[in-house]
């Protein structure tokens, strides 16, 4: 995904739903960087689905906003454990 700014809408130990500006292609590998409970996580994922959510007016004209579903693939044990512990503290 590069250095794109995203918003995480939903997070689980298996994946995430994100909101972003550039279109993603299903099957595309990507990395998602998150900071959870004071720890930086670098999560390997693949795009499961991606769809245009809306078109916004901005200072530079219209921009497309997309939502995509990511599946976390092959998380290292420590990363997966930290993610699951964080979600447990949220009651998920």
C-alpha positions in Angstrom: 0.0 0.0 0.0 2.9 2.3 0.2 2.9 5.2 2.7 -0.8 5.9 2.2 -2.8 7.2 5.1 -5.7 4.9 6.0 -8.4 4.6 8.6 -9.0 1.2 10.3 -12.8 0.7 10.5 -12.8 -2.8 11.9 -10.0 -5.0 13.3 -9.8 -8.6 14.2 -7.1 -11.2 14.6 -7.9 -12.4 11.1 -8.0 -9.1 9.2 -9.2 -5.6 8.9 -11.6 -3.3 7.1 -9.9 -0.1 6.0 -10.8 3.2 4.4 -8.3 4.8 2.0 -8.0 6.9 -1.2 -6.3 4.6 -3.7 -8.0 1.7 -5.3 -6.7 -1.8 -4.3 -7.0 -5.0 -6.3 -8.3 -8.2 -4.7 -5.5 -10.7 -4.3 -2.9 -7.9 -4.0 -0.4 -8.4 -1.2 0.1 -5.4 1.2 1.4 -4.5 4.6 -0.5 -2.7 7.3 1.4 -0.8 9.9 -0.4 -0.2 13.2 0.6 1.0 16.7 -1.3 -0.9 19.3 -0.8 -0.6 23.1 2.6 1.1 22.6 3.9 -1.5 20.1 4.4 -1.0 16.4 3.1 -3.9 14.3 3.9 -4.6 10.7 1.2 -6.9 9.4 1.4 -8.9 6.1 -2.0 -9.0 4.5 -3.8 -9.6 1.2 -6.7 -7.7 -0.2 -9.9 -9.8 -0.2 -12.3 -7.1 -1.6 -12.2 -3.4 -2.4 -15.0 -1.1 -3.3 -15.7 2.6 -4.0 -17.5 3.9 -0.9 -18.0 7.6 -1.8 -16.7 10.6 -3.7 -15.8 13.6 -1.5 -15.2 17.2 -2.4 -11.9 18.5 -1.2 -9.8 21.6 -1.7 -8.2 20.1 -4.8 -11.5 18.8 -6.2 -13.2 15.4 -6.0 -11.5 12.4 -4.6 -12.6 8.8 -4.4 -12.7 7.0 -1.0 -12.5 3.3 -1.0 -13.1 0.6 1.6 -11.2 -2.7 1.5 -11.1 -6.0 3.4 -7.7 -7.4 4.3 -6.8 -10.9 5.4 -3.7 -11.2 7.7 -1.5 -13.9 6.3 1.3 -15.7 8.2 1.5 -13.4 11.2 4.5 -14.2 13.4 3.5 -15.7 16.7 4.5 -12.7 18.8 2.6 -10.3 16.6 -0.5 -12.5 16.4 -0.5 -12.8 20.2 -0.1 -9.1 20.8 -2.9 -8.4 18.4 -5.2 -10.9 20.1 -4.3 -9.6 23.6 -5.1 -6.0 22.4 -8.5 -7.1 21.0 -9.3 -8.9 24.2 -8.7 -5.7 26.2 -11.3 -4.1 24.0 -13.8 -6.9 24.7 -13.7 -8.4 21.1 
